C-alpha cells in the first residue's frame, strides 16, 4: 500500500499484506527498500557533459539495457524543465535509447509536481524502466520534488530505488551528481570562504538521496572550480571518511561491487580522511590522503584498492629517475586543475614536497586569513603515466592544510631604473609604491 495513505486501518492492512507476502516469497517483498542491496549501477557526472562525449552517453545506455533501453529523464533541477527534458530525451535517443520525460519538477508550469510524484502510473513507468537520468541545475529542486514535506519518500522516489535495486542504471550530471550521496551541498559560500567560516546545516549542506550509500560524499565540477578544498570541511562536519569529486565532462561509474571507474574527459579526486588529524578553528588538518584517478582508472570502495588504466599499468613512475627537478609551488591552489598538476609533478620529481597557497582579495572575507596546502610524497605514494599521453594517475599523496596570516599590503611595486632617451642622460623612474 502506498505510503501516502495515512489512515490507521489502511496502514495496518498494508503492513499485514506485506508481512504475508514476505512469508510467501511474493514479488511484493522484493520492492521493499530493505529487501536487497542494489544490483544496479550509478553514473555520476561532474557537469557540463558535452553532446559528443560518446564514451559517457553510450555507457549510460549500455548499463540501462543497451539499444532500445527505456530511460526516464528527470529535469527536476532545471529552471526550464521542458526544454532541458526535451534536449536530453533527444540526446539519449540519438545514442540508441528510448527515453521519456518524467514531469516531476518544481519549475514545470501547469503541473502539480507533488501530485505527479505520487502518481501510480508515472511511478510504474519509472519502476519498469532500465535507467533514469537527472539533469543539472539546483539539486535542492530534485529533493524537493521527490520527497514529501514530512521528509518521506514519494511513490516516484520509491520507484527509482526499486529500479536501482533490481539492476537499473541511475545517472546524474552536476546537480544530478550531488544527490547521489546522503549529504549534498545546498547553497554554500565560495570555496575559500567555506574554508574560513565553515558550513551551516540545512542551507549550505542538506540531505541528498543517498544512492551511493551513507559512507561516501560526492561533489562535482571539481577540478575546474577548485572544489576539492570545500569537500574537506563538509566531510569533517558530517563524519565522512571517503569523498569522491568528479570533474566536468567526466563520469564515475559505480558498479554493484562498489568499484568506481572513471571515464570521460578528465578525472576524479579521492579524498581520504581516515587517518586525518583536524584541529579547531579555520580549516586546519594534517594527513589527508589525496588521490587522482584519471580516465580509465578504478578504485574499489570495499577493498580500498586502486587499478590504473591499461595504458598506465605497465608504466609506473620510477622515483629514482625523476623528470621534474625544480621547486614546486603555486600561488593559486584552487585554480583550474592546479592541485592535480602539482600532484603529477611531485610524484615525478626530486622534490620532497609541493606548496600551494590560497589567498583572498583585500576586500574579501577575513582578507588577512589564507591557507597553505602542502603536498608530500609518502612511502604509500605511487604514480603512473600513460604510454600514449602525458597524463598521470597519482595515488596516496599526503595533504596538510594550515591557516596562514596574509600580510597587507601583500606586495609593493618595485622601483625601476632606466636610461632616459634622447640626450643620452641617465634618469630614474620610480614606480608607485
N, C-alpha and C positions, 0 to 999 in steps of 0.2 A: 504494500500500500504506500503511496507517495507520502513523503514526509510533510508535504504542505497540509495534509489533513490532521487536524489537532483535536478533534472530538475524542474524549477518553475511550468511549466504547469502540469506535472505529480503530483507534490506535491499538487497543487490546487485541482486536480481531486480526489486525495486521501482524502484530508480534506472534500471535498464535499460529497464523498461517505460515509465517517464515520458519518458526520452530519445527512445525510438521514437515515443511519442505526440506529443511536441513536434515532431519532424521531419515527422510525418504530418499535423499540424494537427488531431489528435484533441481532442475536447472536454475530455479529462482535463487537458490543458495549461492550459486556462482556469481550472481550480480552483487552480492553484499560486499561493502568496502573492505571487510576484514577477511574475506574468504581466501584470497591468494595474493602472492606477490606479483607485481606487474610482469607480464611476458612481452610487453611492447618495447618500443624504442623512443627516445627523445632526440630531437634535432634542435639544438639551442644555438641560435644565430645572433651574432653581435650587432645586427642592424645594418642598414644600407646595403641590403642584398641586391646585387645587380641582376638584371634580367638575363644577362648572358653567362651567369655563373652556373653552367650546366652541371658541374660536379655536385653542387648542393641541391639544386632542383631535382635532378634525376635520382639522387639518393632518397629524398623525401618520397617521391613517387614509388620507388622500389620498396621502401620499408612499409608503405601503405598497401602494398599488394601487387605492385607492378602496373603494367599498361592496363588502363581501364579502371584503376583503383578509384574508389569514391573518397574524396577528401572534403571535409567540412571546413569552410573558410569563415573565420571569425574576424571581423574588422572592428571589434568592440572597443579597441583602444583609440581608433582613428577619430579625428574631428570631422571627417567626411566618410562615414562608413559605406555608403552606397558606392561611391566612386572607387574607394580602396578595395572593397569587396569584389566589384566587377573586374578591376585590373588583376587581382590575384586569381580569381576563377579562370580568367582568360589565360593567365600565365601558366597555371598548373595544367590546363587543358592542352596548351602548346607542347608541354612535356609528356603528354600521353595520359593524364589523369582524367577523371570525370568529376570535376569539383563542383560544389554547390555552396551558395551563400547562406549563412545562418543569420537571420535577422534578430540578433540579440546584441543590442548596442545602445548605450545611454544616449548617444547623439543621433540616433536614427529617427528621422522625422516620420510622424504618422504611425508609429509603432509603440505599443506599450511593452517596453523591453522586459519588464518584470513578468507580465503575462506570457510573453514569448519564451522566457527562460524556464517557465513551468508548464509549457505546452507539451502534452504527452506525445503528440505526433512528431513534433520537431525533435524532442529528446530521442525518440525511437530511431529517427533517421540518422542522428549522430551516433547513437549506440551501435548501429549496424554498419557504419562506415569503416573504411580501412585506416583512416587517419584524420587529423584535424590540424589546422594551421592558424596561429594567432598573429595578426599584423601588429606593426609598431604604432606608437603614439603615446598615450598616457596609460600606464599599467594599472593605475587606480580605477580606470573605467572598466577594465576587464573584471577585476574582483567585485566591483560594484554591480556589474551586470550578472555575474554568475553566483553571487551569494545573496541570500535574503538579508533584510535589515537586522535580523537577530543573529546573523553570522552563520546560519545553517546553509547547507548546500541546496541549490535549486535542482530540479529534475535534470536540467541540462548539464550541470557540473557532475552530477552522479553518472550521467550517461557518458561523459568524457572519461571519467575514472573507469567505468566498466569496459569501455572500448580499449583503453590503455592496458588494463589488467588482462584482457583477453588476448592481446598481442598486437594491438593497433599502434600507429605512429602518432605522437604528439610533437608538433613543431611550433616554434615561435621566433620572431625576429624583434630585436630591441625590447620594447615593452613586453612582447610575447615571450622573450627570453627571461625577463625579470620575474615573471610569475612562476617560473619553474621551481624556485626554492621556497621554503616555508616563510622566509623573511625576504622582503624586497625593498629597494629604495622607493620612497614616495616622491616627495619634492624637497630634496636635500639642498644644502648650500653648495657653493662651488667647492672643488676638491680641497684647496688649501684652507679655506675657512672651516671646512669639516674637520680637518686635522687639528686646527686650533681650538675649536669650540665644541667638538663632539656632535652627537646626533640626538634629536628629540624623538621619543617613541610616539607613534601614531601619525605624525605628519611627515617626518623625514625618513623614517623606516616604518613599514607596515607589513601586515601578513600577506604572503603570497599564496599560491595554490599548492606548492609543495610536491610537485610530481617527481622531482629528483630525490626526494626524501628529506628528512629533517637534519641530516648531518652535513650537507653541502650548501654553501652560499654561492649565489650566481650574480655576476654583474656583466654588463655589456658595453659596447663602444669603447673597449678597454684601453687599447694602446693609443688610438687616435686622440683620446681625451685625457690620458694620464690617470685613469680612474683606479688603477691598482692601489694607489695610496689611500683612497676612501674606503676600500674594502676592509682594510685592517681595523679601523675604529668600529665599523659596523659589525665585523666578526667578533671583536672583543666584547662589544655591548651585548650581543645575543648568544655568546658562548660557542661560536663555530670554531672548529679546528682546521677545516678544509674549505677553501674558496676557489672557485674557478671563474676567471674572467675571460671573455671571448671578444676578439676584435671584429671590426666591421667586415662585411662581405666574407665572413668565415663562420664555420659551424662546428659545434661539438656534438658528435653522435654518441649517445649513451645507450648501450645495449642492455638487455635483461641481466647479463652477467656483471653489469656495472663497469664495463670497460668503456673508457672515453676515447674516441678517435677524433682527431682534428682534421677537418677538410676545408678547402677553400683558399682564399687569397693570402691570409697571414696565419696567425696562431692564437694561442691561449696562454695565460699565466695561471699557474697553480700557486696559491698562497697557503702555506702550511704553518699553522700556529701551535702545533702540538708540543713543541719544545720552547716556545717563545716566552720571554720574560717581560711583561709590561710593567710600567711604573705610572704613578698618579700624575695628574696634570695634563698639559697638552701632549699629544701623541709622543710617547717615549717608550720604545720597545726594542729589545735585542733578541737575536737568534730566530728571526723569522726565516723560513726556508722558502726560497723563490725558485720556481722552475718555469722555463719557457718551452711549450710544446708547439713545434712548427707543424706545417701541413704534413699529414701522414703519420704523425706520432700518436702513440697511445699511452694511456695511464689507467691502471685498474684501481678503482676506488676500494675494492675489497682487499687486494693483496698489496696495494701501495707500490706497485712496480711500474717502471717505465719501459716502453718499447719504441726505439727510434724508427722512423720511416725506412723503408727498404733502401732508399738512395743514401742513407746515412749510416746504416747498421754496421758496415764494414769500414767506416771512416771516422773512428773515434779520435778526438783531438789528443795529440801527444804533448803532455806538459813539458817534456824535455826539448821540444822543438817549437817554441812559441813564435807566432807571427808578429804580434804587436810588442813593441819594446819602448814605449813612452808612457809617462804618467797618464792615467785615465781620469778624466774629470768632465763634469757637465754643470753649467750654471742653471740649467732648467731641466731637472729630472722628470718633470711632469709633461715635457714636450712630447710630440707625436713620436711614439716608439723609442724614445730616448733610453728608457730603462732596459729594453731588450738589446739595443745597440751596445750599451755598456756591458751587459752580461755576456754578449757574444765576444766582445773584445777581451774581457777579463779572462774568460775561460781559455783563450788562445794567446795569453800574454805572459811576459816575465814579471809583471807587476803583482804584488800580493793582494791589492785591493783597488777599487774604483770608487770615487767620491762624486756624488751628485747633490745639488742644492735646490731648494725651492724657496723663493723669496716673493714677497708681496709688493704691490705698489705702495708708495708713501701715503697714498690716500685710502689704502685698503684696511681691512680689519686687523687690528694689532700689528701695525706695519713693522715694529721692531722685533717681531717673532717670525723666525723662519725655521727650516728643518734641514738637517744633514742626513743623507741616505748613503750608508757605507755598505758596499757590496764586497764580500770576501770569499775567496775560494777556500773550501774545506777538504778534508780527506774524502768526503762523500760527493764532492762536486765532479761532474763529468759533462763533457760536451761532445757533440757530433757535428760534422759538417757534410753537407750534401756533396756528392761527387759531380753533380751537374751544375750547381749554382753556388753562391757564396753564403747561402742560408745556414744558420746554426740552430741546433737544439741544445739547450743548457738545463741541466737538472741539478737541484740541490745546491743552489748558491745561497750563502748566508746574507741576510739583510738586517742591518741595525738602523733604526730611525731615532734621531735625537733632536730635540728643540735647540735652536741656537739664537743668540742675540744678534740682530742686524743693526750695525752702526748707521746712524744718519748724520750727514748725508752719506749715502752708500759709496759715492765716488765724487771726484772733483775733476774738472778739465785740466789737462796738462798744459804747462807753459811751453810754447813752441818758439824756437829761434829760427829766423830765416834771413836770407840776404836780400836787401831791398834792390829792386831792379832800376834800370835807367842809368843813374850816375855811378853805379857800382859801389856806392857807400853801404856800409853794414848798418842794419837796423834790427829792431827787436819787436816782435809782435806777441803780445800776451793775450792768450785766450781767457775768456771769463772764468773766474773761479766759482 
